[in-house]
């Protein structure tokens, strides 16, 4: 929520103040605030495919919201939160900004030397990507567990699901299974 709010507020300020204004150089030219509009993806790739990027962003948001139900890891929660905020910030631009609904151009305003202009949503997505790679390298899953090398069962200490015994006859004792089956009882009485 913080990422989305920061992105929306920063873009609103830049759109209100920067049209017709020369770029603002800060930190000796290390950072420049300028206003550009991007109809494509990162580095202005695919500027004629805005609707495709809109659909991809919507799909990413749906996936994150579904995956969030299984989150038990703080690292993954932060990574997916950054990704969700960044994707939502740029999606709002694509839905509501000119030239039209679902074809809008994303507002970019942060410029570094020798790097394309970007925004806070883009920064959030990049940070999320770095965090996802680190979590994957450490073997941390969404549920906070780590796989045990060479084992296919959950990590020790992870609670087993509590299923009713009746749903899994192979877990019942032979005597209980026979008692539950009227056909077996009739066969045994011959």
PyMOL commands that place a pseudoatom at each C-alpha (Angstrom):
pseudoatom trace, name=CA, resn=UNK, resi=1, chain=A, elem=C, hetatm=0, pos=[0.000, 0.000, 0.000]
pseudoatom trace, name=CA, resn=UNK, resi=2, chain=A, elem=C, hetatm=0, pos=[2.871, 2.360, 0.831]
pseudoatom trace, name=CA, resn=UNK, resi=3, chain=A, elem=C, hetatm=0, pos=[4.546, 1.756, -2.544]
pseudoatom trace, name=CA, resn=UNK, resi=4, chain=A, elem=C, hetatm=0, pos=[1.318, 2.406, -4.438]
pseudoatom trace, name=CA, resn=UNK, resi=5, chain=A, elem=C, hetatm=0, pos=[0.577, 5.581, -2.456]
pseudoatom trace, name=CA, resn=UNK, resi=6, chain=A, elem=C, hetatm=0, pos=[4.134, 6.919, -2.894]
pseudoatom trace, name=CA, resn=UNK, resi=7, chain=A, elem=C, hetatm=0, pos=[4.029, 6.178, -6.625]
pseudoatom trace, name=CA, resn=UNK, resi=8, chain=A, elem=C, hetatm=0, pos=[0.626, 7.823, -7.180]
pseudoatom trace, name=CA, resn=UNK, resi=9, chain=A, elem=C, hetatm=0, pos=[1.510, 10.919, -5.121]
pseudoatom trace, name=CA, resn=UNK, resi=10, chain=A, elem=C, hetatm=0, pos=[4.929, 11.393, -6.750]
pseudoatom trace, name=CA, resn=UNK, resi=11, chain=A, elem=C, hetatm=0, pos=[3.490, 11.051, -10.264]
pseudoatom trace, name=CA, resn=UNK, resi=12, chain=A, elem=C, hetatm=0, pos=[0.699, 13.502, -9.434]
pseudoatom trace, name=CA, resn=UNK, resi=13, chain=A, elem=C, hetatm=0, pos=[3.199, 16.097, -8.220]
pseudoatom trace, name=CA, resn=UNK, resi=14, chain=A, elem=C, hetatm=0, pos=[5.442, 15.678, -11.266]
pseudoatom trace, name=CA, resn=UNK, resi=15, chain=A, elem=C, hetatm=0, pos=[2.507, 15.838, -13.708]
pseudoatom trace, name=CA, resn=UNK, resi=16, chain=A, elem=C, hetatm=0, pos=[1.201, 18.997, -11.988]
pseudoatom trace, name=CA, resn=UNK, resi=17, chain=A, elem=C, hetatm=0, pos=[4.551, 20.812, -11.735]
pseudoatom trace, name=CA, resn=UNK, resi=18, chain=A, elem=C, hetatm=0, pos=[6.826, 19.655, -14.556]
pseudoatom trace, name=CA, resn=UNK, resi=19, chain=A, elem=C, hetatm=0, pos=[5.007, 20.345, -17.861]
pseudoatom trace, name=CA, resn=UNK, resi=20, chain=A, elem=C, hetatm=0, pos=[6.801, 23.240, -19.547]
pseudoatom trace, name=CA, resn=UNK, resi=21, chain=A, elem=C, hetatm=0, pos=[9.501, 23.158, -16.856]
pseudoatom trace, name=CA, resn=UNK, resi=22, chain=A, elem=C, hetatm=0, pos=[13.142, 22.382, -17.593]
pseudoatom trace, name=CA, resn=UNK, resi=23, chain=A, elem=C, hetatm=0, pos=[14.505, 19.192, -16.000]
pseudoatom trace, name=CA, resn=UNK, resi=24, chain=A, elem=C, hetatm=0, pos=[15.679, 19.713, -12.412]
pseudoatom trace, name=CA, resn=UNK, resi=25, chain=A, elem=C, hetatm=0, pos=[19.248, 18.558, -11.789]
pseudoatom trace, name=CA, resn=UNK, resi=26, chain=A, elem=C, hetatm=0, pos=[20.064, 17.448, -8.256]
pseudoatom trace, name=CA, resn=UNK, resi=27, chain=A, elem=C, hetatm=0, pos=[23.168, 16.102, -6.513]
pseudoatom trace, name=CA, resn=UNK, resi=28, chain=A, elem=C, hetatm=0, pos=[25.517, 17.554, -9.107]
pseudoatom trace, name=CA, resn=UNK, resi=29, chain=A, elem=C, hetatm=0, pos=[23.634, 15.908, -11.979]
pseudoatom trace, name=CA, resn=UNK, resi=30, chain=A, elem=C, hetatm=0, pos=[23.543, 12.453, -10.380]
pseudoatom trace, name=CA, resn=UNK, resi=31, chain=A, elem=C, hetatm=0, pos=[19.758, 12.681, -10.224]
pseudoatom trace, name=CA, resn=UNK, resi=32, chain=A, elem=C, hetatm=0, pos=[17.510, 14.587, -12.616]
pseudoatom trace, name=CA, resn=UNK, resi=33, chain=A, elem=C, hetatm=0, pos=[13.767, 15.071, -12.267]
pseudoatom trace, name=CA, resn=UNK, resi=34, chain=A, elem=C, hetatm=0, pos=[12.115, 15.175, -15.651]
pseudoatom trace, name=CA, resn=UNK, resi=35, chain=A, elem=C, hetatm=0, pos=[8.727, 14.243, -17.079]
pseudoatom trace, name=CA, resn=UNK, resi=36, chain=A, elem=C, hetatm=0, pos=[8.358, 11.579, -19.755]
pseudoatom trace, name=CA, resn=UNK, resi=37, chain=A, elem=C, hetatm=0, pos=[5.504, 9.306, -20.788]
pseudoatom trace, name=CA, resn=UNK, resi=38, chain=A, elem=C, hetatm=0, pos=[6.148, 5.677, -21.669]
pseudoatom trace, name=CA, resn=UNK, resi=39, chain=A, elem=C, hetatm=0, pos=[3.639, 3.626, -23.634]
pseudoatom trace, name=CA, resn=UNK, resi=40, chain=A, elem=C, hetatm=0, pos=[5.831, 0.519, -23.526]
pseudoatom trace, name=CA, resn=UNK, resi=41, chain=A, elem=C, hetatm=0, pos=[7.680, -1.542, -20.967]
pseudoatom trace, name=CA, resn=UNK, resi=42, chain=A, elem=C, hetatm=0, pos=[11.047, -0.907, -19.343]
pseudoatom trace, name=CA, resn=UNK, resi=43, chain=A, elem=C, hetatm=0, pos=[13.493, 1.004, -21.549]
pseudoatom trace, name=CA, resn=UNK, resi=44, chain=A, elem=C, hetatm=0, pos=[10.499, 2.004, -23.752]
pseudoatom trace, name=CA, resn=UNK, resi=45, chain=A, elem=C, hetatm=0, pos=[10.396, -1.454, -25.315]
pseudoatom trace, name=CA, resn=UNK, resi=46, chain=A, elem=C, hetatm=0, pos=[7.160, -2.303, -27.128]
pseudoatom trace, name=CA, resn=UNK, resi=47, chain=A, elem=C, hetatm=0, pos=[5.578, 1.143, -27.181]
pseudoatom trace, name=CA, resn=UNK, resi=48, chain=A, elem=C, hetatm=0, pos=[2.869, -0.105, -29.575]
pseudoatom trace, name=CA, resn=UNK, resi=49, chain=A, elem=C, hetatm=0, pos=[1.836, -2.924, -27.201]
pseudoatom trace, name=CA, resn=UNK, resi=50, chain=A, elem=C, hetatm=0, pos=[0.423, -0.918, -24.286]
pseudoatom trace, name=CA, resn=UNK, resi=51, chain=A, elem=C, hetatm=0, pos=[-2.714, -3.077, -24.051]
pseudoatom trace, name=CA, resn=UNK, resi=52, chain=A, elem=C, hetatm=0, pos=[-0.550, -6.207, -23.744]
pseudoatom trace, name=CA, resn=UNK, resi=53, chain=A, elem=C, hetatm=0, pos=[1.412, -4.699, -20.858]
pseudoatom trace, name=CA, resn=UNK, resi=54, chain=A, elem=C, hetatm=0, pos=[-1.867, -3.709, -19.224]
pseudoatom trace, name=CA, resn=UNK, resi=55, chain=A, elem=C, hetatm=0, pos=[-3.059, -7.325, -19.385]
pseudoatom trace, name=CA, resn=UNK, resi=56, chain=A, elem=C, hetatm=0, pos=[0.269, -8.627, -18.059]
pseudoatom trace, name=CA, resn=UNK, resi=57, chain=A, elem=C, hetatm=0, pos=[0.193, -6.212, -15.104]
pseudoatom trace, name=CA, resn=UNK, resi=58, chain=A, elem=C, hetatm=0, pos=[-3.377, -7.253, -14.287]
pseudoatom trace, name=CA, resn=UNK, resi=59, chain=A, elem=C, hetatm=0, pos=[-2.347, -10.915, -14.434]
pseudoatom trace, name=CA, resn=UNK, resi=60, chain=A, elem=C, hetatm=0, pos=[0.614, -10.309, -12.120]
pseudoatom trace, name=CA, resn=UNK, resi=61, chain=A, elem=C, hetatm=0, pos=[-1.661, -8.594, -9.602]
pseudoatom trace, name=CA, resn=UNK, resi=62, chain=A, elem=C, hetatm=0, pos=[-4.181, -11.466, -9.667]
pseudoatom trace, name=CA, resn=UNK, resi=63, chain=A, elem=C, hetatm=0, pos=[-1.367, -14.015, -9.219]
pseudoatom trace, name=CA, resn=UNK, resi=64, chain=A, elem=C, hetatm=0, pos=[0.110, -12.132, -6.249]
pseudoatom trace, name=CA, resn=UNK, resi=65, chain=A, elem=C, hetatm=0, pos=[-3.271, -11.811, -4.550]
pseudoatom trace, name=CA, resn=UNK, resi=66, chain=A, elem=C, hetatm=0, pos=[-3.858, -15.562, -4.953]
pseudoatom trace, name=CA, resn=UNK, resi=67, chain=A, elem=C, hetatm=0, pos=[-0.334, -16.465, -3.765]
pseudoatom trace, name=CA, resn=UNK, resi=68, chain=A, elem=C, hetatm=0, pos=[-0.697, -14.202, -0.724]
pseudoatom trace, name=CA, resn=UNK, resi=69, chain=A, elem=C, hetatm=0, pos=[-3.022, -16.748, 0.904]
pseudoatom trace, name=CA, resn=UNK, resi=70, chain=A, elem=C, hetatm=0, pos=[-0.064, -19.121, 1.324]
pseudoatom trace, name=CA, resn=UNK, resi=71, chain=A, elem=C, hetatm=0, pos=[2.448, -16.574, 2.612]
pseudoatom trace, name=CA, resn=UNK, resi=72, chain=A, elem=C, hetatm=0, pos=[4.225, -17.459, 5.835]
pseudoatom trace, name=CA, resn=UNK, resi=73, chain=A, elem=C, hetatm=0, pos=[7.550, -15.794, 5.032]
pseudoatom trace, name=CA, resn=UNK, resi=74, chain=A, elem=C, hetatm=0, pos=[8.299, -12.170, 5.849]
pseudoatom trace, name=CA, resn=UNK, resi=75, chain=A, elem=C, hetatm=0, pos=[10.816, -11.981, 3.003]
pseudoatom trace, name=CA, resn=UNK, resi=76, chain=A, elem=C, hetatm=0, pos=[8.305, -13.224, 0.449]
pseudoatom trace, name=CA, resn=UNK, resi=77, chain=A, elem=C, hetatm=0, pos=[5.624, -10.930, 1.884]
pseudoatom trace, name=CA, resn=UNK, resi=78, chain=A, elem=C, hetatm=0, pos=[7.927, -7.933, 1.370]
pseudoatom trace, name=CA, resn=UNK, resi=79, chain=A, elem=C, hetatm=0, pos=[8.941, -9.070, -2.137]
pseudoatom trace, name=CA, resn=UNK, resi=80, chain=A, elem=C, hetatm=0, pos=[5.371, -9.672, -3.265]
pseudoatom trace, name=CA, resn=UNK, resi=81, chain=A, elem=C, hetatm=0, pos=[4.219, -6.440, -1.608]
pseudoatom trace, name=CA, resn=UNK, resi=82, chain=A, elem=C, hetatm=0, pos=[6.838, -4.456, -3.542]
pseudoatom trace, name=CA, resn=UNK, resi=83, chain=A, elem=C, hetatm=0, pos=[5.879, -6.219, -6.754]
pseudoatom trace, name=CA, resn=UNK, resi=84, chain=A, elem=C, hetatm=0, pos=[2.168, -5.711, -6.126]
pseudoatom trace, name=CA, resn=UNK, resi=85, chain=A, elem=C, hetatm=0, pos=[2.600, -1.997, -5.356]
pseudoatom trace, name=CA, resn=UNK, resi=86, chain=A, elem=C, hetatm=0, pos=[4.780, -1.424, -8.416]
pseudoatom trace, name=CA, resn=UNK, resi=87, chain=A, elem=C, hetatm=0, pos=[2.539, -3.356, -10.794]
pseudoatom trace, name=CA, resn=UNK, resi=88, chain=A, elem=C, hetatm=0, pos=[-0.566, -1.605, -9.439]
pseudoatom trace, name=CA, resn=UNK, resi=89, chain=A, elem=C, hetatm=0, pos=[1.045, 1.853, -9.743]
pseudoatom trace, name=CA, resn=UNK, resi=90, chain=A, elem=C, hetatm=0, pos=[1.933, 1.372, -13.392]
pseudoatom trace, name=CA, resn=UNK, resi=91, chain=A, elem=C, hetatm=0, pos=[-1.397, -0.359, -14.104]
pseudoatom trace, name=CA, resn=UNK, resi=92, chain=A, elem=C, hetatm=0, pos=[-3.287, 2.677, -12.819]
pseudoatom trace, name=CA, resn=UNK, resi=93, chain=A, elem=C, hetatm=0, pos=[-1.388, 4.826, -15.312]
pseudoatom trace, name=CA, resn=UNK, resi=94, chain=A, elem=C, hetatm=0, pos=[-2.222, 2.433, -18.139]
pseudoatom trace, name=CA, resn=UNK, resi=95, chain=A, elem=C, hetatm=0, pos=[-5.912, 2.409, -17.204]
pseudoatom trace, name=CA, resn=UNK, resi=96, chain=A, elem=C, hetatm=0, pos=[-6.509, 6.102, -16.484]
pseudoatom trace, name=CA, resn=UNK, resi=97, chain=A, elem=C, hetatm=0, pos=[-3.913, 8.218, -18.309]
pseudoatom trace, name=CA, resn=UNK, resi=98, chain=A, elem=C, hetatm=0, pos=[-3.858, 9.522, -21.889]
pseudoatom trace, name=CA, resn=UNK, resi=99, chain=A, elem=C, hetatm=0, pos=[-4.184, 8.569, -24.674]
pseudoatom trace, name=CA, resn=UNK, resi=100, chain=A, elem=C, hetatm=0, pos=[-7.112, 6.469, -23.420]
pseudoatom trace, name=CA, resn=UNK, resi=101, chain=A, elem=C, hetatm=0, pos=[-8.457, 3.837, -21.054]
pseudoatom trace, name=CA, resn=UNK, resi=102, chain=A, elem=C, hetatm=0, pos=[-6.275, 0.700, -20.893]
pseudoatom trace, name=CA, resn=UNK, resi=103, chain=A, elem=C, hetatm=0, pos=[-3.827, 2.314, -23.336]
pseudoatom trace, name=CA, resn=UNK, resi=104, chain=A, elem=C, hetatm=0, pos=[-2.419, 5.034, -21.099]
pseudoatom trace, name=CA, resn=UNK, resi=105, chain=A, elem=C, hetatm=0, pos=[1.232, 5.903, -20.954]
pseudoatom trace, name=CA, resn=UNK, resi=106, chain=A, elem=C, hetatm=0, pos=[3.135, 5.446, -17.690]
pseudoatom trace, name=CA, resn=UNK, resi=107, chain=A, elem=C, hetatm=0, pos=[4.563, 8.608, -16.102]
pseudoatom trace, name=CA, resn=UNK, resi=108, chain=A, elem=C, hetatm=0, pos=[8.333, 8.321, -15.624]
pseudoatom trace, name=CA, resn=UNK, resi=109, chain=A, elem=C, hetatm=0, pos=[10.279, 11.056, -13.871]
pseudoatom trace, name=CA, resn=UNK, resi=110, chain=A, elem=C, hetatm=0, pos=[13.521, 9.815, -12.240]
pseudoatom trace, name=CA, resn=UNK, resi=111, chain=A, elem=C, hetatm=0, pos=[16.627, 10.011, -14.407]
pseudoatom trace, name=CA, resn=UNK, resi=112, chain=A, elem=C, hetatm=0, pos=[20.098, 8.775, -13.540]
pseudoatom trace, name=CA, resn=UNK, resi=113, chain=A, elem=C, hetatm=0, pos=[23.167, 9.184, -15.769]
pseudoatom trace, name=CA, resn=UNK, resi=114, chain=A, elem=C, hetatm=0, pos=[23.306, 6.595, -18.558]
pseudoatom trace, name=CA, resn=UNK, resi=115, chain=A, elem=C, hetatm=0, pos=[20.000, 5.037, -17.495]
pseudoatom trace, name=CA, resn=UNK, resi=116, chain=A, elem=C, hetatm=0, pos=[16.450, 5.349, -18.894]
pseudoatom trace, name=CA, resn=UNK, resi=117, chain=A, elem=C, hetatm=0, pos=[13.917, 7.471, -17.017]
pseudoatom trace, name=CA, resn=UNK, resi=118, chain=A, elem=C, hetatm=0, pos=[11.833, 5.493, -14.493]
pseudoatom trace, name=CA, resn=UNK, resi=119, chain=A, elem=C, hetatm=0, pos=[9.437, 5.951, -11.554]
pseudoatom trace, name=CA, resn=UNK, resi=120, chain=A, elem=C, hetatm=0, pos=[8.930, 4.654, -8.005]
pseudoatom trace, name=CA, resn=UNK, resi=121, chain=A, elem=C, hetatm=0, pos=[6.787, 1.752, -9.231]
pseudoatom trace, name=CA, resn=UNK, resi=122, chain=A, elem=C, hetatm=0, pos=[9.614, 0.624, -11.516]
pseudoatom trace, name=CA, resn=UNK, resi=123, chain=A, elem=C, hetatm=0, pos=[12.090, 0.875, -8.622]
pseudoatom trace, name=CA, resn=UNK, resi=124, chain=A, elem=C, hetatm=0, pos=[9.784, -1.206, -6.455]
pseudoatom trace, name=CA, resn=UNK, resi=125, chain=A, elem=C, hetatm=0, pos=[9.496, -3.901, -9.131]
pseudoatom trace, name=CA, resn=UNK, resi=126, chain=A, elem=C, hetatm=0, pos=[13.293, -4.071, -9.515]
pseudoatom trace, name=CA, resn=UNK, resi=127, chain=A, elem=C, hetatm=0, pos=[13.795, -4.313, -5.728]
pseudoatom trace, name=CA, resn=UNK, resi=128, chain=A, elem=C, hetatm=0, pos=[11.171, -7.078, -5.607]
pseudoatom trace, name=CA, resn=UNK, resi=129, chain=A, elem=C, hetatm=0, pos=[12.990, -8.958, -8.363]
pseudoatom trace, name=CA, resn=UNK, resi=130, chain=A, elem=C, hetatm=0, pos=[16.298, -8.786, -6.492]
pseudoatom trace, name=CA, resn=UNK, resi=131, chain=A, elem=C, hetatm=0, pos=[14.622, -9.984, -3.289]
pseudoatom trace, name=CA, resn=UNK, resi=132, chain=A, elem=C, hetatm=0, pos=[12.897, -12.870, -5.124]
pseudoatom trace, name=CA, resn=UNK, resi=133, chain=A, elem=C, hetatm=0, pos=[16.255, -14.025, -6.500]
pseudoatom trace, name=CA, resn=UNK, resi=134, chain=A, elem=C, hetatm=0, pos=[17.849, -13.868, -3.030]
pseudoatom trace, name=CA, resn=UNK, resi=135, chain=A, elem=C, hetatm=0, pos=[14.977, -15.805, -1.449]
pseudoatom trace, name=CA, resn=UNK, resi=136, chain=A, elem=C, hetatm=0, pos=[15.096, -18.417, -4.199]
pseudoatom trace, name=CA, resn=UNK, resi=137, chain=A, elem=C, hetatm=0, pos=[18.869, -18.805, -3.832]
pseudoatom trace, name=CA, resn=UNK, resi=138, chain=A, elem=C, hetatm=0, pos=[18.417, -19.353, -0.106]
pseudoatom trace, name=CA, resn=UNK, resi=139, chain=A, elem=C, hetatm=0, pos=[15.710, -21.932, -0.853]
pseudoatom trace, name=CA, resn=UNK, resi=140, chain=A, elem=C, hetatm=0, pos=[12.983, -20.152, 1.080]
pseudoatom trace, name=CA, resn=UNK, resi=141, chain=A, elem=C, hetatm=0, pos=[9.464, -21.006, -0.065]
pseudoatom trace, name=CA, resn=UNK, resi=142, chain=A, elem=C, hetatm=0, pos=[6.337, -18.855, 0.152]
pseudoatom trace, name=CA, resn=UNK, resi=143, chain=A, elem=C, hetatm=0, pos=[5.280, -20.761, 3.262]
pseudoatom trace, name=CA, resn=UNK, resi=144, chain=A, elem=C, hetatm=0, pos=[8.607, -19.999, 4.938]
pseudoatom trace, name=CA, resn=UNK, resi=145, chain=A, elem=C, hetatm=0, pos=[9.972, -23.553, 4.747]
pseudoatom trace, name=CA, resn=UNK, resi=146, chain=A, elem=C, hetatm=0, pos=[13.123, -24.748, 3.035]
pseudoatom trace, name=CA, resn=UNK, resi=147, chain=A, elem=C, hetatm=0, pos=[13.427, -28.011, 1.124]
pseudoatom trace, name=CA, resn=UNK, resi=148, chain=A, elem=C, hetatm=0, pos=[15.589, -30.710, 2.669]
pseudoatom trace, name=CA, resn=UNK, resi=149, chain=A, elem=C, hetatm=0, pos=[18.148, -31.907, 0.103]
pseudoatom trace, name=CA, resn=UNK, resi=150, chain=A, elem=C, hetatm=0, pos=[17.189, -35.365, -1.166]
pseudoatom trace, name=CA, resn=UNK, resi=151, chain=A, elem=C, hetatm=0, pos=[13.878, -35.482, 0.704]
pseudoatom trace, name=CA, resn=UNK, resi=152, chain=A, elem=C, hetatm=0, pos=[10.412, -35.122, -0.702]
pseudoatom trace, name=CA, resn=UNK, resi=153, chain=A, elem=C, hetatm=0, pos=[8.654, -34.694, 2.634]
pseudoatom trace, name=CA, resn=UNK, resi=154, chain=A, elem=C, hetatm=0, pos=[8.179, -31.437, 4.529]
pseudoatom trace, name=CA, resn=UNK, resi=155, chain=A, elem=C, hetatm=0, pos=[10.895, -30.076, 6.784]
pseudoatom trace, name=CA, resn=UNK, resi=156, chain=A, elem=C, hetatm=0, pos=[10.969, -31.477, 10.353]
pseudoatom trace, name=CA, resn=UNK, resi=157, chain=A, elem=C, hetatm=0, pos=[8.826, -29.406, 12.628]
pseudoatom trace, name=CA, resn=UNK, resi=158, chain=A, elem=C, hetatm=0, pos=[6.366, -28.590, 9.856]
pseudoatom trace, name=CA, resn=UNK, resi=159, chain=A, elem=C, hetatm=0, pos=[2.963, -29.809, 11.017]
pseudoatom trace, name=CA, resn=UNK, resi=160, chain=A, elem=C, hetatm=0, pos=[1.364, -32.538, 8.957]
pseudoatom trace, name=CA, resn=UNK, resi=161, chain=A, elem=C, hetatm=0, pos=[-2.113, -31.824, 7.619]
pseudoatom trace, name=CA, resn=UNK, resi=162, chain=A, elem=C, hetatm=0, pos=[-4.819, -33.167, 9.896]
pseudoatom trace, name=CA, resn=UNK, resi=163, chain=A, elem=C, hetatm=0, pos=[-7.074, -35.280, 7.659]
pseudoatom trace, name=CA, resn=UNK, resi=164, chain=A, elem=C, hetatm=0, pos=[-9.918, -37.399, 8.995]
pseudoatom trace, name=CA, resn=UNK, resi=165, chain=A, elem=C, hetatm=0, pos=[-8.913, -41.073, 9.006]
pseudoatom trace, name=CA, resn=UNK, resi=166, chain=A, elem=C, hetatm=0, pos=[-12.067, -42.025, 7.094]
pseudoatom trace, name=CA, resn=UNK, resi=167, chain=A, elem=C, hetatm=0, pos=[-10.864, -40.146, 4.021]
pseudoatom trace, name=CA, resn=UNK, resi=168, chain=A, elem=C, hetatm=0, pos=[-7.711, -42.246, 3.769]
pseudoatom trace, name=CA, resn=UNK, resi=169, chain=A, elem=C, hetatm=0, pos=[-8.467, -45.963, 4.280]
pseudoatom trace, name=CA, resn=UNK, resi=170, chain=A, elem=C, hetatm=0, pos=[-4.796, -46.886, 3.881]
pseudoatom trace, name=CA, resn=UNK, resi=171, chain=A, elem=C, hetatm=0, pos=[-4.119, -45.136, 7.189]
pseudoatom trace, name=CA, resn=UNK, resi=172, chain=A, elem=C, hetatm=0, pos=[-6.703, -47.195, 9.092]
pseudoatom trace, name=CA, resn=UNK, resi=173, chain=A, elem=C, hetatm=0, pos=[-5.728, -50.378, 10.842]
pseudoatom trace, name=CA, resn=UNK, resi=174, chain=A, elem=C, hetatm=0, pos=[-6.779, -53.621, 9.180]
pseudoatom trace, name=CA, resn=UNK, resi=175, chain=A, elem=C, hetatm=0, pos=[-9.260, -54.417, 11.983]
pseudoatom trace, name=CA, resn=UNK, resi=176, chain=A, elem=C, hetatm=0, pos=[-10.895, -51.009, 11.744]
pseudoatom trace, name=CA, resn=UNK, resi=177, chain=A, elem=C, hetatm=0, pos=[-11.094, -51.304, 7.979]
pseudoatom trace, name=CA, resn=UNK, resi=178, chain=A, elem=C, hetatm=0, pos=[-12.771, -54.713, 8.205]
pseudoatom trace, name=CA, resn=UNK, resi=179, chain=A, elem=C, hetatm=0, pos=[-15.225, -53.500, 10.818]
pseudoatom trace, name=CA, resn=UNK, resi=180, chain=A, elem=C, hetatm=0, pos=[-16.196, -50.561, 8.605]
pseudoatom trace, name=CA, resn=UNK, resi=181, chain=A, elem=C, hetatm=0, pos=[-16.944, -52.787, 5.613]
pseudoatom trace, name=CA, resn=UNK, resi=182, chain=A, elem=C, hetatm=0, pos=[-20.265, -54.701, 5.798]
pseudoatom trace, name=CA, resn=UNK, resi=183, chain=A, elem=C, hetatm=0, pos=[-19.280, -56.848, 2.802]
pseudoatom trace, name=CA, resn=UNK, resi=184, chain=A, elem=C, hetatm=0, pos=[-16.128, -58.025, 4.584]
pseudoatom trace, name=CA, resn=UNK, resi=185, chain=A, elem=C, hetatm=0, pos=[-18.066, -58.839, 7.718]
pseudoatom trace, name=CA, resn=UNK, resi=186, chain=A, elem=C, hetatm=0, pos=[-20.508, -60.951, 5.670]
pseudoatom trace, name=CA, resn=UNK, resi=187, chain=A, elem=C, hetatm=0, pos=[-17.646, -62.721, 3.885]
pseudoatom trace, name=CA, resn=UNK, resi=188, chain=A, elem=C, hetatm=0, pos=[-15.883, -63.484, 7.172]
pseudoatom trace, name=CA, resn=UNK, resi=189, chain=A, elem=C, hetatm=0, pos=[-19.054, -65.077, 8.594]
pseudoatom trace, name=CA, resn=UNK, resi=190, chain=A, elem=C, hetatm=0, pos=[-19.181, -67.931, 6.012]
for i in range(1, 190): cmd.bond("trace and resi %d" % i, "trace and resi %d" % (i + 1))
show_as sticks, trace
zoom trace
